[in-house]
Amino acid sequence: METELITITEYCFKYDIEPEFIISLEDSGIISLTMVESEKFIHIRQFGELDKYIHLHYDLQINIEGIDAIRHLLEKVDAMQQEIQELKNQLHIHQ
């Protein structure tokens, strides 16, 4: 299976964003980059998340710390929704 990667430089040029933003996301542990021969790459599977973070930062003026807090809260909401669905399924079994 072939891995699909794009350099930070290419990605930033295509989406007109600063490379420092991508590096800040990595430094904060929000995304992970792949190092290949001293150059950092973004994996295609992270594009969807990265698009959200770009919107939050550039359109809504939310800083990296805010993005991390939002990401954490959304993960908790997803976990609670899954738990609610599991409880609903169990309730239907016992009825």
N, CA, C and O atoms as CSV, one atom per row, in Angstrom:
chain,resi,resn,atom,element,x,y,z
A,1,MET,N,N,0.848,-1.184,0.000
A,1,MET,CA,C,0.000,0.000,0.000
A,1,MET,C,C,0.886,1.237,0.000
A,1,MET,O,O,1.754,1.383,0.861
A,2,GLU,N,N,0.675,2.110,-0.942
A,2,GLU,CA,C,1.504,3.303,-1.084
A,2,GLU,C,C,1.004,4.418,-0.172
A,2,GLU,O,O,-0.193,4.693,-0.101
A,3,THR,N,N,1.947,5.055,0.527
A,3,THR,CA,C,1.610,6.155,1.420
A,3,THR,C,C,1.549,7.439,0.609
A,3,THR,O,O,2.408,7.690,-0.237
A,4,GLU,N,N,0.534,8.247,0.871
A,4,GLU,CA,C,0.393,9.501,0.156
A,4,GLU,C,C,0.761,10.650,1.080
A,4,GLU,O,O,0.085,10.910,2.076
A,5,LEU,N,N,1.851,11.337,0.729
A,5,LEU,CA,C,2.364,12.435,1.527
A,5,LEU,C,C,2.523,13.677,0.666
A,5,LEU,O,O,2.705,13.580,-0.547
A,6,ILE,N,N,2.453,14.840,1.294
A,6,ILE,CA,C,2.709,16.100,0.616
A,6,ILE,C,C,3.610,16.927,1.529
A,6,ILE,O,O,3.446,16.915,2.749
A,7,THR,N,N,4.546,17.635,0.941
A,7,THR,CA,C,5.436,18.452,1.763
A,7,THR,C,C,4.651,19.612,2.367
A,7,THR,O,O,3.639,20.056,1.826
A,8,ILE,N,N,5.146,20.081,3.495
A,8,ILE,CA,C,4.519,21.242,4.130
A,8,ILE,C,C,4.538,22.425,3.170
A,8,ILE,O,O,3.557,23.161,3.062
A,9,THR,N,N,5.649,22.604,2.478
A,9,THR,CA,C,5.789,23.721,1.542
A,9,THR,C,C,4.718,23.677,0.461
A,9,THR,O,O,4.089,24.695,0.171
A,10,GLU,N,N,4.506,22.512,-0.135
A,10,GLU,CA,C,3.489,22.365,-1.182
A,10,GLU,C,C,2.087,22.638,-0.631
A,10,GLU,O,O,1.290,23.350,-1.242
A,11,TYR,N,N,1.807,22.058,0.526
A,11,TYR,CA,C,0.488,22.218,1.137
A,11,TYR,C,C,0.214,23.691,1.438
A,11,TYR,O,O,-0.854,24.215,1.123
A,12,CYS,N,N,1.184,24.340,2.045
A,12,CYS,CA,C,1.017,25.751,2.423
A,12,CYS,C,C,0.872,26.644,1.199
A,12,CYS,O,O,0.090,27.595,1.214
A,13,PHE,N,N,1.612,26.348,0.149
A,13,PHE,CA,C,1.490,27.124,-1.085
A,13,PHE,C,C,0.104,26.937,-1.694
A,13,PHE,O,O,-0.527,27.901,-2.128
A,14,LYS,N,N,-0.362,25.700,-1.723
A,14,LYS,CA,C,-1.663,25.393,-2.326
A,14,LYS,C,C,-2.807,26.061,-1.570
A,14,LYS,O,O,-3.751,26.559,-2.183
A,15,TYR,N,N,-2.725,26.072,-0.225
A,15,TYR,CA,C,-3.816,26.612,0.598
A,15,TYR,C,C,-3.544,28.018,1.132
A,15,TYR,O,O,-4.334,28.555,1.908
A,16,ASP,N,N,-2.433,28.606,0.716
A,16,ASP,CA,C,-2.071,29.975,1.082
A,16,ASP,C,C,-2.064,30.183,2.595
A,16,ASP,O,O,-2.714,31.086,3.121
A,17,ILE,N,N,-1.313,29.323,3.274
A,17,ILE,CA,C,-1.152,29.445,4.721
A,17,ILE,C,C,0.338,29.468,5.059
A,17,ILE,O,O,1.184,29.141,4.227
A,18,GLU,N,N,0.635,29.855,6.281
A,18,GLU,CA,C,2.020,29.934,6.748
A,18,GLU,C,C,2.516,28.562,7.210
A,18,GLU,O,O,1.809,27.875,7.948
A,19,PRO,N,N,3.714,28.153,6.792
A,19,PRO,CA,C,4.275,26.884,7.279
A,19,PRO,C,C,4.417,26.852,8.798
A,19,PRO,O,O,4.320,25.782,9.399
A,20,GLU,N,N,4.643,27.992,9.422
A,20,GLU,CA,C,4.778,28.057,10.879
A,20,GLU,C,C,3.513,27.569,11.570
A,20,GLU,O,O,3.580,26.997,12.658
A,21,PHE,N,N,2.358,27.791,10.941
A,21,PHE,CA,C,1.097,27.320,11.510
A,21,PHE,C,C,1.099,25.792,11.599
A,21,PHE,O,O,0.720,25.226,12.624
A,22,ILE,N,N,1.521,25.137,10.536
A,22,ILE,CA,C,1.572,23.671,10.502
A,22,ILE,C,C,2.560,23.162,11.564
A,22,ILE,O,O,2.269,22.209,12.287
A,23,ILE,N,N,3.711,23.800,11.643
A,23,ILE,CA,C,4.717,23.406,12.630
A,23,ILE,C,C,4.181,23.597,14.047
A,23,ILE,O,O,4.427,22.762,14.918
A,24,SER,N,N,3.452,24.685,14.285
A,24,SER,CA,C,2.860,24.934,15.603
A,24,SER,C,C,1.850,23.853,15.971
A,24,SER,O,O,1.780,23.427,17.124
A,25,LEU,N,N,1.065,23.410,14.983
A,25,LEU,CA,C,0.115,22.323,15.235
A,25,LEU,C,C,0.853,21.049,15.630
A,25,LEU,O,O,0.419,20.324,16.527
A,26,GLU,N,N,1.953,20.784,14.967
A,26,GLU,CA,C,2.743,19.592,15.302
A,26,GLU,C,C,3.372,19.750,16.689
A,26,GLU,O,O,3.325,18.826,17.501
A,27,ASP,N,N,3.955,20.909,16.957
A,27,ASP,CA,C,4.594,21.150,18.261
A,27,ASP,C,C,3.600,20.987,19.414
A,27,ASP,O,O,3.973,20.570,20.511
A,28,SER,N,N,2.336,21.318,19.155
A,28,SER,CA,C,1.301,21.205,20.184
A,28,SER,C,C,0.707,19.803,20.274
A,28,SER,O,O,-0.119,19.535,21.147
A,29,GLY,N,N,1.119,18.910,19.379
A,29,GLY,CA,C,0.615,17.542,19.394
A,29,GLY,C,C,-0.753,17.395,18.739
A,29,GLY,O,O,-1.405,16.361,18.886
A,30,ILE,N,N,-1.187,18.424,18.017
A,30,ILE,CA,C,-2.500,18.385,17.375
A,30,ILE,C,C,-2.464,17.530,16.116
A,30,ILE,O,O,-3.413,16.799,15.831
A,31,ILE,N,N,-1.377,17.620,15.368
A,31,ILE,CA,C,-1.182,16.772,14.190
A,31,ILE,C,C,0.196,16.129,14.297
A,31,ILE,O,O,1.027,16.547,15.103
A,32,SER,N,N,0.424,15.126,13.489
A,32,SER,CA,C,1.770,14.543,13.424
A,32,SER,C,C,2.245,14.612,11.977
A,32,SER,O,O,1.490,14.366,11.037
A,33,LEU,N,N,3.497,14.947,11.836
A,33,LEU,CA,C,4.107,15.044,10.515
A,33,LEU,C,C,5.073,13.887,10.335
A,33,LEU,O,O,5.573,13.324,11.309
A,34,THR,N,N,5.329,13.538,9.087
A,34,THR,CA,C,6.238,12.456,8.760
A,34,THR,C,C,7.530,13.049,8.226
A,34,THR,O,O,7.509,13.874,7.312
A,35,MET,N,N,8.653,12.634,8.791
A,35,MET,CA,C,9.957,13.117,8.353
A,35,MET,C,C,10.536,12.145,7.342
A,35,MET,O,O,10.668,10.955,7.627
A,36,VAL,N,N,10.885,12.649,6.150
A,36,VAL,CA,C,11.525,11.837,5.125
A,36,VAL,C,C,12.723,12.642,4.611
A,36,VAL,O,O,12.578,13.707,4.011
A,37,GLU,N,N,13.896,12.093,4.870
A,37,GLU,CA,C,15.134,12.727,4.424
A,37,GLU,C,C,15.181,14.216,4.761
A,37,GLU,O,O,15.352,15.045,3.867
A,38,SER,N,N,15.037,14.552,5.997
A,38,SER,CA,C,15.136,15.919,6.551
A,38,SER,C,C,14.051,16.875,6.066
A,38,SER,O,O,14.195,18.089,6.210
A,39,GLU,N,N,12.974,16.351,5.498
A,39,GLU,CA,C,11.844,17.195,5.105
A,39,GLU,C,C,10.567,16.643,5.734
A,39,GLU,O,O,10.351,15.431,5.772
A,40,LYS,N,N,9.733,17.546,6.221
A,40,LYS,CA,C,8.489,17.127,6.874
A,40,LYS,C,C,7.348,17.083,5.867
A,40,LYS,O,O,7.212,17.947,5.001
A,41,PHE,N,N,6.524,16.029,6.018
A,41,PHE,CA,C,5.400,15.793,5.125
A,41,PHE,C,C,4.112,15.654,5.931
A,41,PHE,O,O,4.131,15.276,7.103
A,42,ILE,N,N,3.005,15.965,5.284
A,42,ILE,CA,C,1.674,15.782,5.853
A,42,ILE,C,C,1.057,14.580,5.151
A,42,ILE,O,O,1.078,14.486,3.923
A,43,HIS,N,N,0.510,13.668,5.938
A,43,HIS,CA,C,-0.162,12.501,5.359
A,43,HIS,C,C,-1.560,12.908,4.914
A,43,HIS,O,O,-2.213,13.720,5.569
A,44,ILE,N,N,-2.012,12.349,3.813
A,44,ILE,CA,C,-3.308,12.693,3.225
A,44,ILE,C,C,-4.466,12.453,4.198
A,44,ILE,O,O,-5.486,13.136,4.110
A,45,ARG,N,N,-4.329,11.501,5.121
A,45,ARG,CA,C,-5.419,11.207,6.058
A,45,ARG,C,C,-5.668,12.354,7.031
A,45,ARG,O,O,-6.709,12.385,7.688
A,46,GLN,N,N,-4.730,13.301,7.136
A,46,GLN,CA,C,-4.884,14.425,8.054
A,46,GLN,C,C,-5.481,15.665,7.380
A,46,GLN,O,O,-5.720,16.673,8.046
A,47,PHE,N,N,-5.721,15.601,6.087
A,47,PHE,CA,C,-6.207,16.780,5.361
A,47,PHE,C,C,-7.537,17.299,5.899
A,47,PHE,O,O,-7.720,18.510,6.022
A,48,GLY,N,N,-8.459,16.409,6.217
A,48,GLY,CA,C,-9.766,16.833,6.718
A,48,GLY,C,C,-9.647,17.599,8.019
A,48,GLY,O,O,-10.234,18.668,8.180
A,49,GLU,N,N,-8.878,17.042,8.947
A,49,GLU,CA,C,-8.670,17.721,10.226
A,49,GLU,C,C,-7.941,19.043,10.021
A,49,GLU,O,O,-8.301,20.061,10.611
A,50,LEU,N,N,-6.933,19.015,9.194
A,50,LEU,CA,C,-6.139,20.207,8.943
A,50,LEU,C,C,-6.997,21.322,8.352
A,50,LEU,O,O,-6.813,22.492,8.689
A,51,ASP,N,N,-7.925,20.969,7.479
A,51,ASP,CA,C,-8.847,21.968,6.923
A,51,ASP,C,C,-9.663,22.639,8.024
A,51,ASP,O,O,-9.883,23.850,7.984
A,52,LYS,N,N,-10.113,21.858,9.006
A,52,LYS,CA,C,-10.858,22.423,10.141
A,52,LYS,C,C,-9.994,23.388,10.934
A,52,LYS,O,O,-10.438,24.476,11.300
A,53,TYR,N,N,-8.753,22.981,11.197
A,53,TYR,CA,C,-7.854,23.824,11.983
A,53,TYR,C,C,-7.508,25.120,11.241
A,53,TYR,O,O,-7.386,26.179,11.855
A,54,ILE,N,N,-7.353,25.028,9.939
A,54,ILE,CA,C,-7.091,26.227,9.128
A,54,ILE,C,C,-8.268,27.181,9.230
A,54,ILE,O,O,-8.080,28.384,9.408
A,55,HIS,N,N,-9.483,26.651,9.119
A,55,HIS,CA,C,-10.690,27.481,9.238
A,55,HIS,C,C,-10.744,28.139,10.613
A,55,HIS,O,O,-10.990,29.341,10.711
A,56,LEU,N,N,-10.520,27.374,11.665
A,56,LEU,CA,C,-10.570,27.926,13.012
A,56,LEU,C,C,-9.536,29.044,13.192
A,56,LEU,O,O,-9.827,30.080,13.790
A,57,HIS,N,N,-8.350,28.823,12.677
A,57,HIS,CA,C,-7.271,29.789,12.895
A,57,HIS,C,C,-7.386,31.020,11.996
A,57,HIS,O,O,-7.337,32.150,12.482
A,58,TYR,N,N,-7.535,30.807,10.707
A,58,TYR,CA,C,-7.494,31.924,9.755
A,58,TYR,C,C,-8.828,32.649,9.612
A,58,TYR,O,O,-8.850,33.867,9.433
A,59,ASP,N,N,-9.931,31.925,9.688
A,59,ASP,CA,C,-11.237,32.559,9.514
A,59,ASP,C,C,-11.822,33.051,10.834
A,59,ASP,O,O,-12.465,34.100,10.876
A,60,LEU,N,N,-11.603,32.299,11.912
A,60,LEU,CA,C,-12.202,32.642,13.201
A,60,LEU,C,C,-11.198,33.222,14.195
A,60,LEU,O,O,-11.555,33.570,15.321
A,61,GLN,N,N,-9.937,33.321,13.766
A,61,GLN,CA,C,-8.877,33.926,14.593
A,61,GLN,C,C,-8.654,33.210,15.923
A,61,GLN,O,O,-8.385,33.853,16.938
A,62,ILE,N,N,-8.764,31.892,15.921
A,62,ILE,CA,C,-8.546,31.098,17.136
A,62,ILE,C,C,-7.088,30.647,17.156
A,62,ILE,O,O,-6.575,30.131,16.163
A,63,ASN,N,N,-6.428,30.846,18.293
A,63,ASN,CA,C,-5.009,30.486,18.388
A,63,ASN,C,C,-4.833,28.975,18.577
A,63,ASN,O,O,-5.807,28.234,18.712
A,64,ILE,N,N,-3.583,28.542,18.582
A,64,ILE,CA,C,-3.269,27.112,18.666
A,64,ILE,C,C,-3.832,26.495,19.944
A,64,ILE,O,O,-4.360,25.383,19.917
A,65,GLU,N,N,-3.720,27.206,21.055
A,65,GLU,CA,C,-4.235,26.687,22.321
A,65,GLU,C,C,-5.750,26.514,22.258
A,65,GLU,O,O,-6.289,25.538,22.778
A,66,GLY,N,N,-6.429,27.456,21.624
A,66,GLY,CA,C,-7.878,27.358,21.457
A,66,GLY,C,C,-8.264,26.194,20.570
A,66,GLY,O,O,-9.233,25.487,20.845
A,67,ILE,N,N,-7.501,25.994,19.500
A,67,ILE,CA,C,-7.751,24.868,18.599
A,67,ILE,C,C,-7.594,23.556,19.358
A,67,ILE,O,O,-8.397,22.637,19.194
A,68,ASP,N,N,-6.558,23.473,20.189
A,68,ASP,CA,C,-6.333,22.250,20.960
A,68,ASP,C,C,-7.488,22.009,21.936
A,68,ASP,O,O,-7.937,20.875,22.100
A,69,ALA,N,N,-7.968,23.075,22.580
A,69,ALA,CA,C,-9.095,22.940,23.513
A,69,ALA,C,C,-10.354,22.499,22.772
A,69,ALA,O,O,-11.072,21.620,23.249
A,70,ILE,N,N,-10.628,23.089,21.627
A,70,ILE,CA,C,-11.801,22.727,20.819
A,70,ILE,C,C,-11.704,21.269,20.381
A,70,ILE,O,O,-12.682,20.526,20.460
A,71,ARG,N,N,-10.525,20.865,19.921
A,71,ARG,CA,C,-10.309,19.485,19.481
A,71,ARG,C,C,-10.575,18.512,20.633
A,71,ARG,O,O,-11.228,17.484,20.452
A,72,HIS,N,N,-10.065,18.847,21.807
A,72,HIS,CA,C,-10.256,17.991,22.985
A,72,HIS,C,C,-11.743,17.876,23.345
A,72,HIS,O,O,-12.230,16.781,23.624
A,73,LEU,N,N,-12.455,18.993,23.339
A,73,LEU,CA,C,-13.878,18.980,23.671
A,73,LEU,C,C,-14.684,18.190,22.639
A,73,LEU,O,O,-15.601,17.455,23.005
A,74,LEU,N,N,-14.354,18.334,21.364
A,74,LEU,CA,C,-15.057,17.584,20.320
A,74,LEU,C,C,-14.821,16.083,20.457
A,74,LEU,O,O,-15.721,15.283,20.201
A,75,GLU,N,N,-13.611,15.702,20.862
A,75,GLU,CA,C,-13.334,14.281,21.098
A,75,GLU,C,C,-14.192,13.757,22.245
A,75,GLU,O,O,-14.706,12.640,22.182
A,76,LYS,N,N,-14.346,14.571,23.301
A,76,LYS,CA,C,-15.188,14.165,24.433
A,76,LYS,C,C,-16.648,14.044,24.012
A,76,LYS,O,O,-17.332,13.107,24.425
A,77,VAL,N,N,-17.131,14.968,23.204
A,77,VAL,CA,C,-18.514,14.914,22.715
A,77,VAL,C,C,-18.721,13.643,21.896
A,77,VAL,O,O,-19.731,12.959,22.062
A,78,ASP,N,N,-17.777,13.319,21.017
A,78,ASP,CA,C,-17.881,12.102,20.214
A,78,ASP,C,C,-17.936,10.856,21.110
A,78,ASP,O,O,-18.740,9.951,20.886
A,79,ALA,N,N,-17.074,10.829,22.119
A,79,ALA,CA,C,-17.057,9.683,23.040
A,79,ALA,C,C,-18.388,9.559,23.776
A,79,ALA,O,O,-18.900,8.453,23.950
A,80,MET,N,N,-18.949,10.684,24.209
A,80,MET,CA,C,-20.236,10.649,24.913
A,80,MET,C,C,-21.364,10.224,23.980
A,80,MET,O,O,-22.273,9.507,24.398
A,81,GLN,N,N,-21.317,10.658,22.717
A,81,GLN,CA,C,-22.340,10.242,21.760
A,81,GLN,C,C,-22.279,8.745,21.518
A,81,GLN,O,O,-23.314,8.089,21.404
A,82,GLN,N,N,-21.072,8.201,21.440
A,82,GLN,CA,C,-20.915,6.757,21.275
A,82,GLN,C,C,-21.458,6.012,22.499
A,82,GLN,O,O,-22.122,4.984,22.371
A,83,GLU,N,N,-21.165,6.545,23.674
A,83,GLU,CA,C,-21.652,5.927,24.904
A,83,GLU,C,C,-23.180,5.962,24.964
A,83,GLU,O,O,-23.805,4.978,25.360
A,84,ILE,N,N,-23.773,7.067,24.582
A,84,ILE,CA,C,-25.238,7.189,24.557
A,84,ILE,C,C,-25.830,6.166,23.595
A,84,ILE,O,O,-26.834,5.524,23.904
A,85,GLN,N,N,-25.210,6.016,22.433
A,85,GLN,CA,C,-25.718,5.048,21.454
A,85,GLN,C,C,-25.627,3.626,22.001
A,85,GLN,O,O,-26.547,2.828,21.825
A,86,GLU,N,N,-24.519,3.315,22.661
A,86,GLU,CA,C,-24.375,1.987,23.263
A,86,GLU,C,C,-25.432,1.753,24.332
A,86,GLU,O,O,-26.001,0.665,24.408
A,87,LEU,N,N,-25.700,2.757,25.155
A,87,LEU,CA,C,-26.724,2.629,26.193
A,87,LEU,C,C,-28.111,2.460,25.581
A,87,LEU,O,O,-28.922,1.682,26.084
A,88,LYS,N,N,-28.386,3.182,24.503
A,88,LYS,CA,C,-29.669,3.021,23.809
A,88,LYS,C,C,-29.805,1.605,23.272
A,88,LYS,O,O,-30.870,0.996,23.372
A,89,ASN,N,N,-28.730,1.084,22.706
A,89,ASN,CA,C,-28.758,-0.282,22.169
A,89,ASN,C,C,-29.011,-1.293,23.284
A,89,ASN,O,O,-29.775,-2.242,23.105
A,90,GLN,N,N,-28.370,-1.091,24.431
A,90,GLN,CA,C,-28.573,-1.997,25.553
A,90,GLN,C,C,-30.021,-1.895,26.075
A,90,GLN,O,O,-30.628,-2.898,26.452
A,91,LEU,N,N,-30.543,-0.701,26.087
A,91,LEU,CA,C,-31.921,-0.491,26.552
A,91,LEU,C,C,-32.900,-1.225,25.644
A,91,LEU,O,O,-33.859,-1.827,26.128
A,92,HIS,N,N,-32.673,-1.183,24.347
A,92,HIS,CA,C,-33.565,-1.875,23.415
A,92,HIS,C,C,-33.483,-3.391,23.579
A,92,HIS,O,O,-34.472,-4.093,23.370
A,93,ILE,N,N,-32.319,-3.891,23.947
A,93,ILE,CA,C,-32.155,-5.333,24.161
A,93,ILE,C,C,-32.974,-5.787,25.368
A,93,ILE,O,O,-33.546,-6.877,25.359
A,94,HIS,N,N,-33.031,-4.955,26.401
A,94,HIS,CA,C,-33.689,-5.335,27.658
A,94,HIS,C,C,-35.185,-5.022,27.671
A,94,HIS,O,O,-35.856,-5.285,28.669
A,95,GLN,N,N,-35.702,-4.486,26.618
A,95,GLN,CA,C,-37.137,-4.173,26.606
A,95,GLN,C,C,-37.950,-5.315,26.056
A,95,GLN,O,O,-39.174,-5.219,25.975
